[in-house]
Structures are given as C-alpha cells and as structure tokens.
Amino acid sequence: SSAKEGGGEISVHLPPNDTVLSNLREIDFYSWENVGKDELKARNPAEYQSWKEGNPHGLIVDDCYPLLEIWERAKTVWHEIREETQAKEQDNGGGATLLVAHGTLGQSLLSTAFGIDATAFRRNEFPNCGIAEIHWHPSKDRATAWRWCHPPPPSAAECDLTRKITAYNLGCLREQLADIVLEGGGTLP
C-alpha cells in the first residue's frame, strides 16, 4: 500500500500483518474523481468551497457526504484494530499504534482516535506519509496520547510562514485535546 511505502525503512521492522481492513482507504470523491480543480469550482462552487473550508456538512458529492463518511470509516477501523489488539495491551499495560497515512485519511484517523468529529477537518494538517504514534490505555475506547514521528517539527531555520502554520495547527489541537496527556506525562505545548 502507499502508506506502507511511505513508512519506508520503518515497515521492514514491523510484524507482518495479513489483516485487510476494507475501510482503511482515502476519501471517496465519487464523480469528482479525476476532475480538475478549475472544473470542480465551476460546476460545484458551494461544495468546492465547503471542501476548501473543511465543512463536512456542506461537502456533498452525488448525494453523499465524503468527509462524514471517511470519519465514520476511521471509527470503524479503530474499532477493528482495537478488538484485535486489546488482549495484548491488557497483558502489557497499554499499547501503541503507529499510524502511517496520507492527508485526509490521516486527519480522520488521528481525530477519531481521540473522539474528535469531522468538523476538525482542515484544522489539523496530516501530511502525506505522515507518521504518528498513538498510545492507548487497555481499558479505554479512546487514545490517551500521541506524538509525531515524521515529519519532524519545523526547525528555527525554516521559514516564518511554516512556523506560523505549525503554531496554528498546534493551537487547534491544543483546543481540541486540552485534557489529553502526552507520553511521559506532559501536556500539549
């Protein structure tokens, strides 16, 4: 899969997994698939604007709600993964999931791990080939902590705009995850 390829060298150190999760796929755009942005803007200006603004209730394609659907699929994926791993976590006092994903799928998986709904779309970027480590308590349905593994946080040498965007994204996450504790007992910066 593209996510496994995105994990690069990390994937060779992971245990083999023969489980196929049919809901673990990117957003479905139906008739929008393979249509250029300019054409979409011209044909569906309100819906395209909803996509750009991250309005899950305004993005309607072929009578479907793509953002709401991917969030529901993400919840289903976590349920399937958690069912499979909870027994091991009970024995080990908790567990972690390495999430390797692209854009919208990554946003939906990270958000739903913490019980955050689709209105969070576009508030927290998840880059292509993004990697996050998500920690779970064995008896809870939601994740308890997370940390970025890739890409690394911006350095001071990077442009000011990148730092501002990152600060904005961290601010949004801070608002949404205010009471979630990070690994090692810390809180969101």
Backbone hydrogen bonds in HBPLUS format (Angstrom, degrees):
<---DONOR---> <-ACCEPTOR-->    atom                        ^
c    i                          cat <-CA-CA->   ^        H-A-AA   ^      H-
h    n   atom  resd res      DA  || num        DHA   H-A  angle D-A-AA Bond
n    s   type  num  typ     dist DA aas  dist angle  dist       angle   num
A0005-GLU N   A0001-SER O   3.00 MM   4  6.30 160.2  2.04 150.3 156.1     1
A0006-GLY N   A0002-SER O   2.83 MM   4  5.98 147.0  1.94 139.0 148.8     2
A0007-GLY N   A0003-ALA O   2.99 MM   4  6.29 133.4  2.22 139.7 151.6     3
A0007-GLY N   A0004-LYS O   3.12 MM   3  5.07 130.1  2.38  93.4 106.6     4
A0008-GLY N   A0005-GLU O   2.99 MM   3  5.26 151.4  2.07 105.2 114.4     5
A0010-ILE N   A0007-GLY O   3.02 MM   3  5.48 141.5  2.17 148.2 140.5     6
A0011-SER N   A0008-GLY O   3.16 MM   3  5.86 135.2  2.37 115.4 123.9     7
A0012-VAL N   A0009-GLU O   3.35 MM   3  5.76 144.8  2.49 106.4 114.4     8
A0013-HIS N   A0010-ILE O   2.94 MM   3  5.58 155.7  2.00 120.5 128.0     9
A0014-LEU N   A0011-SER O   3.32 MM   3  5.24 162.9  2.35 101.2 106.2    10
A0024-LEU N   A0021-LEU O   2.96 MM   3  5.41 160.9  1.99 116.0 122.3    11
A0025-ARG N   A0023-ASN O   3.01 MM   2  5.70 126.1  2.31 107.1  91.6    12
A0032-TRP N   A0029-PHE O   2.85 MM   3  5.15 158.5  1.90 140.2 137.4    13
A0033-GLU N   A0030-TYR O   3.09 MM   3  5.79 166.0  2.11 121.3 125.6    14
A0035-VAL N   A0032-TRP O   3.13 MM   3  5.47 145.3  2.26 142.7 135.1    15
A0040-LEU N   A0036-GLY O   2.99 MM   4  6.30 158.9  2.03 153.3 159.9    16
A0041-LYS N   A0037-LYS O   2.84 MM   4  6.09 163.3  1.87 158.7 162.8    17
A0042-ALA N   A0038-ASP O   3.06 MM   4  6.24 153.9  2.14 142.1 149.0    18
A0043-ARG N   A0039-GLU O   2.88 MM   4  6.06 162.8  1.91 154.1 158.5    19
A0044-ASN N   A0040-LEU O   2.79 MM   4  5.57 161.6  1.82 150.6 156.2    20
A0048-TYR N   A0044-ASN O   2.84 MM   4  5.89 162.3  1.87 160.0 165.8    21
A0049-GLN N   A0045-PRO O   2.95 MM   4  6.04 156.1  2.01 142.6 149.3    22
A0050-SER N   A0046-ALA O   2.96 MM   4  6.24 150.3  2.05 142.3 150.8    23
A0051-TRP N   A0047-GLU O   2.95 MM   4  6.29 149.0  2.04 146.2 154.5    24
A0052-LYS N   A0048-TYR O   2.96 MM   4  6.32 161.8  2.00 153.0 157.0    25
A0053-GLU N   A0049-GLN O   2.86 MM   4  6.04 150.0  1.95 148.8 157.4    26
A0054-GLY N   A0050-SER O   2.86 MM   4  5.79 120.9  2.21 136.3 150.3    27
A0055-ASN N   A0050-SER O   2.81 MM   5  4.82 163.2  1.84 145.2 147.6    28
A0054-GLY N   A0051-TRP O   3.23 MM   3  5.11 141.2  2.39  94.2 105.3    29
A0058-GLY N   A0055-ASN O   3.20 MM   3  5.40 144.1  2.33 104.8 114.8    30
A0059-LEU N   A0055-ASN O   3.22 MM   4  6.37 133.7  2.45 152.8 163.7    31
A0061-VAL N   A0064-CYS O   2.86 MM   3  5.20 152.2  1.94 144.1 151.1    32
A0064-CYS N   A0061-VAL O   2.90 MM   3  5.20 147.1  2.01 109.2 119.7    33
A0069-GLU N   A0065-TYR O   2.91 MM   4  6.06 157.3  1.96 160.4 168.0    34
A0070-ILE N   A0066-PRO O   3.02 MM   4  6.23 159.9  2.06 148.6 152.5    35
A0071-TRP N   A0067-LEU O   3.15 MM   4  6.34 155.9  2.21 146.3 152.7    36
A0072-GLU N   A0068-LEU O   3.04 MM   4  6.28 153.6  2.11 144.5 151.7    37
A0073-ARG N   A0069-GLU O   2.88 MM   4  6.17 158.8  1.92 152.0 158.2    38
A0074-ALA N   A0070-ILE O   2.87 MM   4  6.04 152.7  1.95 142.5 150.1    39
A0075-LYS N   A0071-TRP O   3.07 MM   4  6.36 153.9  2.14 145.2 151.2    40
A0076-THR N   A0072-GLU O   3.07 MM   4  6.39 156.7  2.13 146.9 153.1    41
A0077-VAL N   A0073-ARG O   2.85 MM   4  6.15 155.6  1.91 152.9 159.9    42
A0078-TRP N   A0074-ALA O   2.99 MM   4  6.29 165.0  2.01 153.9 156.7    43
A0079-HIS N   A0075-LYS O   2.98 MM   4  6.23 156.5  2.03 147.1 154.1    44
A0080-GLU N   A0076-THR O   2.95 MM   4  6.24 160.0  1.99 151.9 156.7    45
A0081-ILE N   A0077-VAL O   2.87 MM   4  6.12 165.9  1.89 157.5 161.6    46
A0082-ARG N   A0078-TRP O   2.75 MM   4  5.78 166.1  1.77 152.3 156.9    47
A0083-GLU N   A0079-HIS O   2.97 MM   4  6.09 156.4  2.03 145.9 152.0    48
A0084-GLU N   A0080-GLU O   3.28 MM   4  6.45 152.5  2.36 141.3 147.9    49
A0085-THR N   A0081-ILE O   3.03 MM   4  6.26 140.1  2.20 146.5 158.0    50
A0086-GLN N   A0082-ARG O   2.91 MM   4  5.59 143.7  2.05 153.7 156.3    51
A0089-GLU N   A0085-THR O   3.10 MM   4  6.35 159.5  2.14 153.8 160.3    52
A0090-GLN N   A0086-GLN O   2.90 MM   4  6.10 149.5  1.99 151.2 158.1    53
A0091-ASP N   A0087-ALA O   3.41 MM   4  6.72 154.1  2.48 142.7 147.8    54
A0092-ASN N   A0088-LYS O   3.06 MM   4  6.33 141.1  2.21 142.4 154.0    55
A0093-GLY N   A0089-GLU O   2.77 MM   4  5.64 116.2  2.18 148.4 159.8    56
A0094-GLY N   A0089-GLU O   2.94 MM   5  4.53 142.7  2.08 130.9 134.5    57
A0095-GLY N   A0136-TRP O   3.18 MM  41  5.34 161.1  2.22 143.0 146.1    58
A0136-TRP N   A0095-GLY O   2.79 MM  41  5.34 167.0  1.81 158.2 158.8    59
A0097-THR N   A0134-ILE O   2.73 MM  37  5.12 153.1  1.80 146.8 156.2    60
A0134-ILE N   A0097-THR O   2.83 MM  37  5.12 171.6  1.83 153.7 156.5    61
A0099-LEU N   A0132-ALA O   2.75 MM  33  5.14 171.3  1.76 171.4 168.3    62
A0132-ALA N   A0099-LEU O   2.91 MM  33  5.14 155.4  1.97 143.5 151.5    63
A0101-ALA N   A0130-GLY O   3.15 MM  29  5.72 156.4  2.21 153.8 160.7    64
A0130-GLY N   A0101-ALA O   3.10 MM  29  5.72 125.9  2.40 172.1 170.3    65
A0106-GLY N   A0102-HIS O   2.92 MM   4  5.38 165.6  1.94 133.3 135.9    66
A0107-GLN N   A0103-GLY O   2.88 MM   4  6.20 158.4  1.93 155.8 162.9    67
A0108-SER N   A0104-THR O   2.91 MM   4  6.09 163.3  1.94 150.5 154.8    68
A0109-LEU N   A0105-LEU O   2.93 MM   4  6.11 161.1  1.97 152.7 157.9    69
A0110-LEU N   A0106-GLY O   2.92 MM   4  6.00 168.7  1.93 152.2 155.7    70
A0111-SER N   A0107-GLN O   2.94 MM   4  5.94 163.3  1.96 146.8 152.4    71
A0112-THR N   A0108-SER O   2.94 MM   4  5.94 167.5  1.95 145.2 149.4    72
A0113-ALA N   A0109-LEU O   3.03 MM   4  6.04 141.1  2.19 140.2 149.7    73
A0114-PHE N   A0111-SER O   3.02 MM   3  5.54 143.5  2.15 110.5 120.2    74
A0116-ILE N   A0111-SER O   2.90 MM   5  4.85 166.6  1.92 135.6 131.5    75
A0115-GLY N   A0112-THR O   3.09 MM   3  4.60 162.2  2.12  95.5 101.0    76
A0143-ALA N   A0113-ALA O   2.70 MM  30  5.38 171.2  1.71 149.2 152.4    77
A0120-ALA N   A0117-ASP O   3.13 MM   3  6.18 164.1  2.16 127.2 130.5    78
A0121-PHE N   A0118-ALA O   3.05 MM   3  5.58 169.8  2.07 117.5 120.5    79
A0123-ARG N   A0120-ALA O   2.94 MM   3  5.36 156.2  1.99 132.3 137.0    80
A0130-GLY N   A0127-PRO O   2.91 MM   3  4.97 133.3  2.13 137.1 128.9    81
A0131-ILE N   A0150-HIS O   2.80 MM  19  4.86 169.5  1.81 148.0 146.1    82
A0149-CYS N   A0131-ILE O   2.77 MM  18  5.23 166.9  1.79 151.1 147.6    83
A0150-HIS N   A0131-ILE O   3.13 MM  19  4.86 155.9  2.19 136.1 133.4    84
A0133-GLU N   A0147-ARG O   2.88 MM  14  5.39 166.4  1.90 164.1 165.9    85
A0147-ARG N   A0133-GLU O   2.97 MM  14  5.39 140.3  2.13 143.2 154.2    86
A0135-HIS N   A0145-ALA O   2.77 MM  10  5.05 172.3  1.78 144.3 146.8    87
A0144-THR N   A0135-HIS O   2.79 MM   9  5.74 162.4  1.82 148.1 154.4    88
A0140-LYS N   A0137-HIS O   3.17 MM   3  5.46 173.3  2.18 119.0 120.9    89
A0158-GLU N   A0155-SER O   3.07 MM   3  5.58 158.9  2.12 113.3 119.6    90
A0163-ARG N   A0159-CYS O   3.31 MM   4  6.71 158.0  2.36 147.0 152.9    91
A0164-LYS N   A0160-ASP O   2.88 MM   4  6.19 154.3  1.95 151.3 158.9    92
A0165-ILE N   A0161-LEU O   2.87 MM   4  6.13 161.7  1.91 155.9 160.4    93
A0166-THR N   A0162-THR O   2.91 MM   4  6.09 164.6  1.93 151.0 155.5    94
A0167-ALA N   A0163-ARG O   2.82 MM   4  5.98 157.9  1.87 146.3 153.0    95
A0168-TYR N   A0164-LYS O   2.86 MM   4  6.08 153.3  1.94 145.8 153.3    96
A0169-ASN N   A0165-ILE O   2.89 MM   4  6.19 164.2  1.92 153.9 157.7    97
A0170-LEU N   A0166-THR O   2.85 MM   4  6.07 162.9  1.88 153.6 158.4    98
A0171-GLY N   A0167-ALA O   2.85 MM   4  6.00 147.2  1.96 141.0 150.7    99
A0172-CYS N   A0168-TYR O   2.93 MM   4  6.29 153.5  2.00 152.6 159.1   100
A0173-LEU N   A0169-ASN O   2.96 MM   4  6.24 162.7  1.99 150.8 155.7   101
A0174-ARG N   A0170-LEU O   2.75 MM   4  5.91 154.1  1.82 145.1 153.2   102
A0175-GLU N   A0171-GLY O   3.02 MM   4  6.30 154.2  2.09 145.4 151.1   103
A0176-GLN N   A0172-CYS O   3.06 MM   4  6.34 159.5  2.11 149.0 154.3   104
A0177-LEU N   A0173-LEU O   2.71 MM   4  5.71 155.3  1.77 158.9 165.1   105
A0180-ILE N   A0177-LEU O   2.96 MM   3  5.37 170.7  1.97 123.7 126.3   106
A0182-LEU N   A0186-GLY O   2.66 MM   4  5.02 149.1  1.75 144.8 150.6   107
A0185-GLY N   A0182-LEU O   2.98 MM   3  5.68 132.5  2.22 146.1 147.3   108
